[in-house]
Amino acid sequence: MRRYRRNPHAAGRVIDGLAFVVTPSDNKLHTLNAAATRLWTLASEVPITAADAAEALTATYEVDAATAATDAAACLDDLVAREIFFVVE
């Protein structure tokens, strides 16, 4: 099962409900939307799975489980592509 964790070298802070993250490889500032901020916060202590992410989105927003699963997978893929999250096998 794939697990996702925050890049331990990325610096981030949540301000007014949105996360701002600087990735060390390119020194870029990334502003995360509310859903991505929820996942960033969720993964602050331990790695998360796509199912954990979908469950968090379902609990936070008025969205059905199938939509949450699709959105969570897309969000996690984006966070990995930007090196904000890493995949842990």
C-alpha positions in Angstrom: 0.0 0.0 0.0 1.3 3.4 -1.0 1.8 5.9 1.8 2.6 9.5 1.4 4.6 11.8 3.7 5.5 15.4 3.8 8.9 16.3 2.4 10.9 16.7 5.7 13.1 19.3 4.0 10.2 21.5 2.8 9.3 24.5 5.0 5.6 25.2 5.4 3.1 27.1 7.5 -0.6 27.4 7.5 -1.9 31.0 7.5 -5.6 31.8 7.4 -6.5 28.2 6.5 -4.0 27.9 3.5 -0.6 26.2 3.6 2.4 27.9 2.1 5.2 25.5 1.4 8.8 26.2 0.1 10.4 23.2 -1.6 14.2 23.0 -1.1 15.1 21.6 -4.6 13.9 24.7 -6.4 13.3 27.2 -3.6 9.8 27.8 -4.9 6.8 28.9 -2.8 3.7 26.8 -3.3 0.3 28.0 -2.1 -1.9 25.0 -1.4 -5.7 25.2 -1.7 -8.0 24.2 1.2 -8.1 20.5 0.3 -4.4 20.2 -0.2 -3.9 22.1 3.1 -6.1 19.6 4.8 -3.8 16.8 3.5 -0.7 18.7 4.4 -2.0 19.0 8.0 -3.1 15.4 8.1 0.3 14.2 7.1 2.1 16.3 9.7 2.9 13.4 12.1 2.7 10.2 10.1 2.5 9.1 6.5 -1.0 8.8 5.0 -2.7 6.6 2.4 -5.0 7.7 -0.4 -7.8 6.2 1.6 -6.9 8.3 4.6 -6.8 11.4 2.4 -10.2 10.6 0.9 -11.7 10.0 4.3 -10.4 13.3 5.5 -11.9 15.1 2.5 -15.3 13.4 2.9 -15.3 14.4 6.6 -14.3 18.0 5.9 -16.3 18.7 2.7 -19.8 17.8 1.5 -18.6 15.3 -1.1 -19.4 11.7 -1.7 -16.8 8.9 -1.2 -16.1 8.3 -4.9 -15.5 12.0 -5.6 -13.3 12.3 -2.6 -11.2 9.3 -3.6 -10.7 10.7 -7.1 -9.9 14.2 -5.8 -7.5 12.9 -3.1 -5.6 10.8 -5.6 -5.2 13.7 -7.9 -4.1 16.0 -5.1 -1.6 13.5 -3.8 -0.2 13.0 -7.3 0.2 16.8 -7.6 1.9 17.1 -4.2 4.4 14.4 -5.1 5.1 16.0 -8.5 5.9 19.3 -6.8 8.1 17.4 -4.2 5.9 18.6 -1.4 5.1 15.0 -0.5 7.1 11.8 -1.1 5.8 8.3 -1.6 6.8 5.8 1.1 6.3 2.2 0.1 
